[in-house]
């Protein structure tokens, strides 16, 4: 019975690994390039975030969007926070971890890094259920 539970658990975790690739917009230009031709698949298990840079230059607003690793993106965004003023020569870098989240601003709030994504919540709930079931079956076999 434990073998069955472990096999199921392994299957769930193996399937969870499939979800580690996200899509982001990728471009470097003077307009907000949030259209299908700029969508790219990020590198699996390496680039787990989307990055968006907004630069205010004398000739207008420039956008730079790409896939990024969480470490690189978070370091860059925190390093440039003091330069994110919205005025001339302003540089704002933001990071997010859902598909195409470096696109145009949404009307509803975007989940932060502290909020688990729905897939992970389902996986955690499933794992806890499997562990509880395993303990119940083990206890029933001892009686």
Order of alpha helices (4+ residues) and beta strands (2+ residues): alpha-beta-beta-beta-beta-beta-alpha-beta-alpha
